[in-house]
């Protein structure tokens, strides 16, 4: 396959390949020598840039002694790397789209998230996230794993990147988990909203129909890769990094920003809700 710019499918393949290489106990340089490859060739492949043939990938995966199922999964990703978008279906208790989302969030330099009915996942407290997961499409025994994975995502909420959250006012008025959980979630939002690298904005109910009615989304930007859009559904996650789709959602972000309350007004909305819970 010709060398290409890294895209979301290629990076997903690269992450899987990186894990496979780790099982060999060899460094990338050592493995490249074993295969009689230039180290840069293997590096490009791990970084999702292609530059090798399908046969060469098959040889590499066989050398890593992966199971048949793992080899088929990685080969499918490699062959799809030139396609538009990427869809992931869960195969166990913790949805694969959540793992992939976490990986991309860690690599991002800026994240913009829009949430219409719930507080955005990165800002959820443990009990709030648990209440959400309990009514989600998960088996009961998998709920703790899903919540733990979501809580781990919040570790990236530190200086060094910027976060912008747009949340509809109705999401703040939904008593998820009961009054105490709801109250603590609102208090948590107030604490997080004072951090300089977090921009928290409420879309007020008073404006009626708004630019976010089509559903939740996230836009992530990276130092080295093109921007990425993520859409979450009940049973799969959709990742897009083609220019047309990204431009569509970046324009939607601008429309949300135009009708959103500023930081102080948004905090006042939360304060008013909390006062009503006294």
N, C-alpha and C positions, 0 to 999 in steps of 0.2 A: 504494500500500500504506500502511495506517495506520502512524503512528509507533509503535514498539515499544521495549521494552528490548533492549539489545544482547545477542545470543547468539552461540554459537560459529560458526554458519553465517554470520550477518550480519557478524561480524568477519573471517571468511575472505573474504567478498565485498568488504568494505571494504579489506582489504589489497591485493587484486587491483586494485580501483578506484584506490587511491592510487598504485600502480605505473603504471597506465594514464594517470592525470593527469600524472604526472611526465614521460611521453614527449611531452606537448604543449608543455612549456617554460613553462606558465602556472602561476601560483599558484592556489590554490583560490578566492581572491577574484576574480581575473581571469577564471577560467573561469565562475564563477557569474554575473559580469556579462555574459559572452558569451552565456550561456544565458538571461539575464533571470531568474535565480533569486536568492533571498536566500542570502547566504553560509552562514547557519546551516542551511539546507536541505541544501546540499552537504556541510557538516560532519557533520550527522547521518547522512547516507548513507555517508560514508567510515568513520564510527564504528559502522556496522552497525545503525543504528536505523531504517532505512527512512524512511517519510514521503513517498515518491514513488510514482508509478504505474509499471507495467512499460514503458509507452510512453515515459515520461520517461527511464527508464534506457536504453532503446534509443537515444534521441536523444543522450544523454550519451556512450554508448560509440561511437556513430558519429562524434561530434565528435572523439573521441580517436584516430580512425583505426586501430582495432584490427583484427586479422585476423578473418575469419569464425569461426575456431575459438576465438579468445580471447573474442569477443563471446558466442558460444554458451555457453562455460564460465562466464563471469560472470553471464549471464542465468539459467543453471540454478541457480547459487548464490543469486541474488536471489530466485528463485521458491521455493526450498526453505528460505528463512530462517525460516519459521514452523514448520518441521517439528521433530520430536523427534529429537535426535542428528544426527550428521554422519559420513559414511563417505568416506574418500579412498582411491583406488586409484592406485598409482604409474604414471607415464607415461614415465619415463626412468630413468637410472642411479641418481639419488638419490631415494628414495621421497618422494612429496609429503607423506605423513603425517609424515615426519621434519622437513621444512621447516616445516610448520604447527605441529608440536610445539615446535620451536625458538622460533617467534614467540611462542607462548603462554608458554613458560618464561621468556622475557625480560620479559614483562609481569607475571608473577606476583610475589606478595609472599611466598608460602609454597608449598613443594612437599613432598608425602609420596609416597614411592615404595616399592612392595613388589616384591621379586624372589625367586623361588623356586629357580631353577636357575643363574642367572648373577649376577655383580655388576651392580648397576644401572648403566645407560649413563653417567650423569653422573659416576660414580666410576671408570670404566674407564680403564686406561692405554692408550696407543696400540697396543702390541703385543697386548694382551689383546683390544681391540676389533677388531684386524685378524684375529686368529684366529677370533673369533666371526663376523665378516662373511664370512670365507672359506667357512664351512659354512652360511651363510644363503642365502636365495633370490635372490641377486644374481649377475649375470653377472660373470665373473672380471675383466674390464676395468673394471667399475664399483666394485669393492671399495675402491680407494683413495679415490674420491669419497665413498663412504658413510662410511668411517672419518674422513675429514677433516671431514665434516659433524658426526659424533658428537663429535669432539674439540672442535670449535667450541662445542658446547653447554656444555662444562665452564667456559667463560669466565664464566658467571653465578655460579659458586661463590665468591661474595665477600660481605663483610658488607653488610647492607642488606635481606636477606630470610632466611628460615629454611628449612632443608632437613632432612627426617627420612627416613632410609633404614631399611627393615626388610629384612633379607636372611636367607634360611634357611641354616643351617649347612652343608647339603649343597652350596650354591653356592660356599662358601669351600673346600670339599674337592675341587672339580673342577679338575684340573690343565690348565686351558685354555692352549693354546699351548706346553705343555711345562713342565718344572720351573722354568726361569729366568724365563719370563714369568709363571708362577703365583706364584713367590716375590716378584717385583717388584710384582705386583698386590696381594698381601697387605700388603707394606710400604707401598704407596701408601695403602691403606685406613687403616693405623695413623697415617700422617702427616695424612690428612684428618680423621680422627675426633677429633683434639685441637682442631680449630677450634670456637669457641664457637657459631657459627651452623649447625653440622652436628651432627645427632643420628643416631648410627649404632647400630643395635640388631640383634642376632642372634636369630633364632628357633631354639632348640636342637632337635636331632634327637630328644632324649630325650622330648619331649612327644608324639611320634607325630603323629596327624592333628591339623591346626591350621587356624585360620581362613583361611589363605591358599592352601589346596589348590586352589581354583577357578581360580587363575592370577594372573599379574602385573597390576599396575595402577598408575596415578599419579593423585593428586588434587592439583589446583592451585587456589590461592586468589589473588584479585586485589583491588586497592584499589577498583576501580570496577565490576567485573563479578561475576556469580554464580560460585561454584566450578565447576570443570570436571574431569571424569574422562576419562582417556585409556587405551584398551586397544589394544595392538599385536598384530597377527597376521602371518602369513607374507606376505600380499599386500595388506594394507590396514590402515588405522588407524581406530579408532572414537573419536569425541569425543562426550561427553554433558554437558549442563549443565541438564537438567530436574531439578527438586527431588527427585523420587522416586528416580532413579538415583543422584544425588549422595548422598542420605541413606543409601542402601544401602551405598555404599562408605565413607562416613565412619563408619558403624557397624562395618564390617569393620576399619577402621583402629583403632578402639577395642579390638576383640577381639584384634588383633595386639599392641597395646601391653600388653594384660593378660598375655600369655604371653612377651613378649620379655625378653631379658636387658638389664640396664642398661648404661650406657656402659662402665664399668670391666670388667664381666663379658664384654662383647662384645669388648673389646680383648684380654682374657685368652684368649678362644677363638682369635683370630688369632695371638697370641703362641705358643700351644701348637702350632698347625699349623706355624708357622715353625720352632719348635724341632725338630719332627720331620723337617724338611727339611735339618737340619745334616749 
